[in-house]
Amino acid sequence: MNLLLRALDGVERLGNKLPHPFWLFVILSGVLALASWGLSAAGVSAVNPATGKTVEAKNLLSADGVRMMVTDAVKSYTSFPPLGTILVVMLGVAVAERSGLLAAVLRSGVSKVSPRWVTFALAFTGMVSHVASDAAYVVLIPLGALAFRAVGRSPILGIVVAFVSISAGYDASPLITPTDAILSGLTTAAAQTIDPAYSVTPLANYFFSLASSVVLAAVITLVTEKVLARRAEAMPVDADAEEDDLGSLKLSREERRGLLAALIALAVFVVALVLAVLPASSPLRGKGGSIIESPLLTSISIFLALGFLAAGWAYGKVAGTVTSSRDIPGFMAHGFREMAPILVLFFAISQFLAYFKWTGIGEITAINGAGLLESAGVSGPVIMLGILVVVTLVNLIVTSGSAQWALIGPVFVPMLMLLDIPPETTQALYRIADSCTNAITPMSPYFVMALGFLQRYRRSAGIGTLFSMTVPLSFALLVVWTLLFFVFWVFGIPLGPGAPVR
């Protein structure tokens, strides 16, 4: 344990020396410019086996390169695949959040559960909470403590279960989340290096994500009850710890009526959408009446936004949090304000990816990497395990999921495409590696937040205290989630609608 804690201290020190992700991509753009100059001067090239065309490294510092950087800057940003998708989805999610619907759903998930099922209920609620993105940490961690204390169990254990279910299972959910929109957009941009017409929808990993949410909740429950519960007994709550207001778990009459109204509104919306898609001549279908390649799936973000909007508005009207139609645009604007940091980051990422694509370095790296792996006879599963290990380690330092995928996706996605591994499969692998170590890295601001909640009940708790509770869960989730992925791989189970695993 001491060795692990020293290693974590090293990770924290190293991570603290990294610049903000925005500046990281600015610096990487500078490094890319210098690399393109050297590779272009050396005449580096590769033949794309998919098209038979020769790809040559182009100098970003040449006249053409400088012209591209200047004239395409706005276009590169506005056409950045995740940008429009995430903004549209957030229009609806913001209404659901600001109306109080999401918080009410999370509270209802843990408020009326028997002691026997409280761990699974909290863990699965954590999976559902990913629809609220980072706000889930603020809402669910203290609720976890309340829920466990309400049934006579350690609030420390409730904090750990809530934190791990949100962080280590971050890319798994029974619902479509904003993260799905971001990842699919970045994967699309990377895949178009090889196939300009390729498109990955936010539903591409839905079947895998849905199955993962149930399996991971079960794993968290098993490890918590068999391992961590005993450890929690050795961590008594401080005698003078503040008593919690257990009533805050309970929903008011208005909130319960609001949830019912939201459910009815969502059901009406879904039924109306299904009826609109049923006719073979429906404009929401694709050519030949196809559902897979149709406006319904390629534009799923607008339907997600409308679904959240309908449910959030209905909840707010009945619960009293929406008093006028003017509140709705205000909620949406608030959601956009909360998105501001990622919109700023997206500008730096979009420029870097545009430069990466224009220079041809990403495509050349992918072609040569694929050729090397193919000539070495490395099998697909071994390659996948290698990617899992690499991303898992990188995630200890670069905890921003979108920044990390924007950094490595443009290499891994096209490289594996050339080895006949679909982009959706590579994205599913990334989901696993990007999530599991979130709960053990001190570089995550939410690790520090969870520690703060922990210290409310045990002031002597430190990084080692939380780490000792999250490591068994993170390791178990990584192993089981990887095994679940290979179950999909071996049996050829689609990862989502129109997304074969191989």
N, C-alpha and C positions, 0 to 999 in steps of 0.2 A: 504493500500500500504506500509506504514512504517513497519507493521508487516511482510509482505512478504519480504521486503528488508532486515530486520534483520535476517529472516530465511535463506535468500540467503547468507548473510554474514557468518552465521554459517556453511552452506554447504561448502562455499569456504574455511573456516578455517579447517574444518574437512577433506575435500578433499586434501588440501595442506599437511596434515600430512601423507597421504597415500604414500607408496613407489612407485617407478616406477613399472608398471605392471609386468615387468620381475622379480623383486625382490619380488613382491606380490605373484607370483606363487611359487617362491623358498621357501618363508616363509610358504605358505600353504602346500607345500610338507613336510616341517618339522612338521607342526601341524598334517598332515595326518599320518605321521610315528608314532607319539606319540599316536594318537587316535587308530591306528591299533593295537598297542601294548596293550592298555587297553582293547579294544573290544575283541581281540583274547584271552587275559587272562581271560576275563569274559565269554568266550564261546558263544558270540553272533552269531546268525545264523537266517536264514529265508528260507522258502520254496518258490521257484519260481513257481507260479501257471501255467506259460506257459510251463514249462518243467517237473515240479514235482520234480526237484532236490533240495537238501538242499545246500544253499550257506552259508559258514562259513567265518567269518572275519579272514583274515590272517595277521600275524605280518610282517610289512615291515622291521622291525629291526632284524628279524631272519636271520639265515644263508641263507635260500632260498630267502628271500626278498632282502638282500644285493647283492646276486648273480644276481638276476633279474635286479636290478637297474644298475649294472655294465655291464652285458653282453647284455642287451636289449636296452641300451641307444641310440645307433646309429639306431637300427631298429625302435625304438619307434618314432624317429624323421623323418627318411626317409619314413616311412609308415604312417605318420600322414596325414589323409585324405585331409585336405585343402591345404597341402603344394604343391603337384604336380599340383593340379588343378589351384591354383592361379598363380603359376609360368608360366604354359602354357598359361593361358589367358593373362597374362601381356606381353608375347612376342608380341602378336598382338596389345593390347591396347597401349603399349609403342610406337609402330610405328605410330599409329593413333594420339597419343598425340604429339610426337616430330616432326612429319611432319607438325603440325599445323592444322590438320583436326578437332580435337575436339573443339579447340578454334574458328575456323571458323564456325562450326555448331552452337555453342552457340551464336556467334555474329549475325549470320544470323537469329536466332530465335527471336531476339528482334530489329533488325535494321530497318525493314520495316513494322512496325505495327502501325495501327491507334491509336490515344489516347484512344479510347473506349476499345480497346482490349489489351493495353500494359500490364495491370496487369496480365491477364490470360496468355498472351504470355510469360511473364517473369517467372511466377510461373511454367508453364508447361516446359519451358526451364530448370528450376531448376531440375525438375524431370528427364529430359533427361540427365542432366549434371552429374548424379550419376555414369554414366559409366566412368567418369574421376576421380572417388573417391575424395580424399581430394583436388585435384587440382581444383575442381569445385569452391571452395570458393575463391581462388585467382583470377580466371578468371571472374566469374559471378557477384560477389558483386559489384566491380567497374562498370561493364557493366550495372548493374541494376540502379545505380545512373545516368549514362549517358543516358540510355533509357528514364527514367522518366523526366530528365531535357530537353531532346530533344523534348518532347511533351508538355513542359511548366508545368510540375508537380514537386513536391518536390523530390529532389534526396534522401532525408532522407527516404522517403517512398519506393523508389526504392531499397535502401540498405536493408531495413527491409524485403521486399518481397523476394528479392534474397536470403538473409540469411536464412529466415524461410523455403523457398521452398527446399533449399539444406539440411538444418540440421533437421528440424522437419519432413521432408518427406524423410529422407535419405534412408530408406529401401523400397522405392516405385519408380518404374521406368518403362517406356514402353520398355526399353531395358534390356538385361541381363548384369549385372554388376559384377565387381570383388567381391563385397560383397556377391552376390548370391553364388559364388564359395566357399567363406570362410564359410558362414553359413551352406551350404549344407554339406560341409565336416565335420564340427563339429557336426552337427545333425546326420550324418551317424555314427560317432564314438560313440555318445551317444546311438543311437538306437541299435547298435550291442551288447550292454550290455544284451539286452533281446533276440534279434534275430541276430546272427552273420552274417547272409546272407543279412541283410537289407541294402538298399542303397538309399540315397536321392540325386537326381541330382540337378544341379543349376537351372533347369527349374521347380522344384517342386512347387514353389509359383508364377509362371509367370502370370497366369490368374489373381490372386489376386493382384499382383504387378501392372499389366497393368491397371486394373480397379481402383486401389488406386491412381495411378498417375493422372488420369483424375479427379477423385472425389476430391482429395486433392487440386489440382490446382484450381478447382471451389470454394472450401471452402475458400482458401486463398484469392481469388478474391472477394468473397462476404464479408468477414470480413474486408478486406482492404478498400473496397469502402463504406461500411455502417458504419464502426466504426473508423478505423485508419486514413482515409482520413481527417476526421474532426480534429483529434488530431494533424495530421501533419501540419494543418493550423495554429495551435497554437505554432508551432516550426519553426519560420522563419529561413531561411539559413542566416548565418552571411554575412553582407554586403561586407566584404572583402574576402569572400571565393573565392578560385581560380576558374577561368573559366575552364571548361573541354574542351578537344579537341573532339568535337562531331564527327569529321571526323573519329575517331578511331573506331566508331561503324560500319562504312561502309566497305564493302568488296571491295578489289581491283579487277580489271578485271581478274588477274591471279588466285586470290582466288575463284572467282565465277566459273571460268573454272575448277579449281581444285575440287570444290564441285560437279560439274556435272560429272567429271571423276570418282570421288569416288562413286557417286550414280550408275553410269553405271557398275563399277567394282563390287560393292556389289550385284547389280541385277544379273549380269552374274554368280557370285558365288552362289547365292541363287538358281537360275534356274538350274545350274549344279548339285547342291546338291539334289534338288527335283527330277530331272531326274535320279540321281543315286539311289534314294530311291524307285522310282516308281515300278520297277520290284519286283514281289513277292519273287524272288530268290536272291534279292540284299543282298550282304554281310553286308550292313548297317542295315538290318532288323534282328529281333530276331527269335526265334523258331516259326514255323508256320506263318512266315511273319509278326510277331508282330512289331509294331512301338513303343509301350509303353516300352516294355522290349527289347531294341535293342541297338546295339553299337552306333547308332545315338544319343540316349539320354544319355546313360551311359558315353559316351565319348564326350559329347557336348562341353567340354572345348576346344578340339582341333579344332572343327569347328568354335567356337567363335573366337579363335585366328586367324584362317585363314581368317575369314570375316573381322576382324579389319585390318589384315595385307594387304589384297587386297585393301581395301578402303583407308587406310593410304598411301600405296605405290603409288596408282594411283593419289591421291591428290597431294602428294609431287612431283611426276614427272611433273605434269602439272603446279603446282603453283611455282615450282622452289626450293622447300625446300629439295628435294631429287635429288642430282646431280649424284649419282653413286650407284650401288648396294652395295657398301661398307658402305654406310650410314645406311642401314637397320640393320645389326648386331650392329652397334654403338648405334642406337636408342634402340634396345632391351637391350643392356648392361646398358644403362642409366636407363631404366625402372627397371632393377634388382637392380641397386644401390639405387633407391628410395624405393625399397621393403626391403632393408636391415634391417631397424628397426623391421618390422613385422616378418621377418625371424628369427631374434634373439629372439623375443617374442615367436614365435612358438616353439622354442626349450624348453623353460621353460614350456609352456603349454602342449606340447606333453609328457614330462616326468611326469608332475603332473597327466595327464589323464591316463597314463599307470599305475602309482602307484594306482590311484583311482580304476581302473578296476581290477588290480591284487589282491588288498586287499579285494575286494568284498563289500567294504563299500557303494559304489554307488548303487549297485544292492540291497543290504539289505535295504538301506534308501528308495529306490524307492518302493520295495515290501511292507515294513511296512507303508510307506506313502500312497500308493494306498489302502492298506487294511484298514487303519484308515479312509480314506475318504469314502470308500465303506460302511464300517460298520456304519458310521455316516449318510449315505444317502445323501451326498452332491452331487448335480446334476452337470453335465458337465459344463453348462454355469456359474454356481457359481464358480467352480474351475478355469475356464478360467479368469473370472473377478478378482479373487484373484491373479492369476499369473500376470495379467496386472498391478495391483496396486503395487505388490512387485517389479517387474522389472522397472516400471516407477520411483519408489523412488530410487532404487539402481542406476539407470542411472543418477541421479543427481550428484552422486559422482564418479562412475566408468564409464567414458564416452567412453572408448574403447569398441566398439561393439563386436569385436572378443574375447577380454579378458573376457567380462561379460558373453557372451554366453558359453565360455569354462568353466566358473566357475559354472553357474547354469544349463546349458543344460544337463550335465551328471546325474542330479537328476530329473529335470522336464520331460525330454523326456521319459526315461524308466518308470517313475511313471505314466505318462498319457497313455503310451502304455498299461500298465496293466489295465487301465480303458477304453480300447478300443478307445483311442483318438490317431490318427496317428501322427507320428513325424512331418510330414509336417504341420499339423494343429498347433502343439505347436510352430513350427518355425514361422508360420504366426503371431501368438500372440506375439511372441518376437519382430518381426519386428515393430509392432505398439508401444509397450512399449519402445523399444530401440530408437525410433526416436523422438517422440513428445516432450520430455523434453530436447532434445539437444539444443533447441533454448532459453532456460531460465536458464541454469546452467552456472555460471561463471567458473566452472571447465573446460569447453570446451575451448581449445585454439582458436577456431574459433569464439566463443562469443567475446573474447578479440579482435580478428582481425576485426570483424564487428564493434565493438565499435570504433576502430581506424579509419575505413573508415567514420563512422558517425561523428567523431570529425573533419574531414576535412571540413565539412559543418556547424557544430555547435560545437564550441570549448568547450562550457559549458556542453556538453552531458556527462553523466556518466553511470554507470551500471544501475541505476534506469531509465534513459531515454530509453535505449534499452529494458530493462526488461518490462517497461510499454507498449511497442509496441509489444513485442513478446508473452506476456502472453495470450492475447485474441486469438491470432492465434494458439498457442500451445494447449490451452484448447479446442478450437473448433475442431482442427484436431484430438485430442485424442478421443473426443466424436463421431464425425462422422466416423472416421476410425474404431472404435470399432463397431459401428452400421453396417458399411459395412461388417465387418467380420461376424457378426451374420446373415446378409442376406445370405451370402455364406453358413453358418452353417444350417440355417433353411431350405433353399431350396436345400441343398445338392449339391451346385455348386462346381465342382472340383477346387482346388487351382492351379493346373497346370496339364500338361500331366501326366496321370497315378498317380495323387495325389488326391484321394478323401478326402473331408473335414472331413468325419466321416464314 
